[in-house]
Amino acid sequence: MTSKLAPKTVLRNYFHAKDENRPHLMREAFSETAVLRMQVQTENITFPAVSHGLEAITDVLVRQFGTRYENVYSFYLKRPYTHAPKFSCHWLVGMSEKKSGNVRVGCGRYDWSFGHNPRGLATQLGISIAVMQVLPPQQFKPVFDWLATLSYPWTSASKLATHAPDIELLLPVLQYLQVGEVPLPAPQ
């Protein structure tokens, strides 16, 4: 009999699958009947609103994602409790586009459910993408130097802000992660 995985292990498995383009690892994160719900609040990235089942989720979050992006660094801004049935936290991702070399830095919220399954795998994941900034290829080095200094896969908003490069396009991401909402544009 296989032992039940802790949520921390499931979350780490998901990032290893997605960030490292290893579809086979998704079996260590999601149940066969899991459901993915995406709420995209930016025009800079698209995903289907709902995906049903492990294979569909793997296709969206690993295979298709991996055809467009590389150098992916993802971070959770909170650690899950041991064997909690639900877990929510903010996240940050940095990556580069394979075709253009543009750098993308985004953030939002994860809402995980682990349901009743013997392995403790995720049965539902809600991903909210609040901000996705597109930076020119010239920003690759400062952005990835910053991301490489962070603890993977868990860090904090204060560490992100402390070590972030002084790039104006990163401000919406950093502001969201500090206050947990998308900043409104200044009145004109």
Salt bridges, closest charged atoms under 4 A:
ASP19 OD1 - LYS18 NZ 2.62
GLU20 OE2 - HIS16 ND1 2.65
GLU20 OE1 - ARG22 NH1 3.54
GLU28 OE1 - ARG119 NH2 2.53
GLU32 OE2 - ARG27 NH1 2.45
GLU55 OE2 - ARG27 NH2 3.47
GLU55 OE1 - ARG63 NH1 3.54
GLU97 OE2 - ARG104 NE 2.56
ASP111 OD1 - ARG109 NE 3.07
ASP145 OD2 - LYS141 NZ 2.61
